[in-house]
């Protein structure tokens, strides 16, 4: 069985949310991975913009936390 790239746990195929090459992401880690690595809109949010696409995102709560922590760290 493959291992999750983010948390390192062994996961079976029914619990994998994302596969790309040799990257496997489990369902628990996917929102975090998506916000930090895949979402193209996060950069705009970090610049202070508020894109309308964020209103419909399933991971808005995780993104809000990530954006606030990143902006605090940069201050």
N, C-alpha and C positions, 0 to 999 in steps of 0.2 A: 504494500500500500504506500502511496505517496505521503510526503510530509508537507504541512502548511509552511509556506515560505515566511510568513510573518511570525507565527507563534511557535513553529517547530513541532507541533503535535502531529502524530500520525492520523490521517483522516481517510475514511473510505470514500468512494466516488459519489455516493449520494449526498455527502456533506460538503462537496466542493462547489464553490460559487463561481470561481474564476480560474481558467486555465489559459496560459499563454506560453508556448514553448515549454520550458521546464519549470515554470512558475505555477504553483498550485496555491490557491487561497481558500481557506475554509469559510463556512457561512458566518462564523463568529467574527472573523477578522476582515471580511470583505468591506463593510462600510468604512472602516478606518483606512484600508488600502485604497479604496476608491477615492476618498476625499484627498488623500495625500499624493496619490500618483496618477490617477486617471482623469479626474475632473478638470476640464479646461476652464471652468468658471471661477475656481478658487483664487486664481491670480487676480482677477478683477475684484473679488471681494476683499482681498488683502490690500488693494489700492484704495479701498473705501467705496467702491461702486456697489450697487445693489441690483444685479441682473434679474430680470423677470423670470428667467428659467429656474432660479432658486426657489421660487414659490411652489413649484410642482415637484421638487426633488424629494426622493424618499429618505435621503441622508442629510437633510437640512440641519437637524439637531446636532449630529456629529460634526458637521461642517462648521456650525456656529461655535462649538467648543474649540475646534482646531484653529479657526480664525482668531478667536479671542486670545487663546494661549500664545499664538504666534505673534500677534501684535503686542502683547504684554512683554514677550521676550525681546522684541526689537526695540522697545522703549527704554 
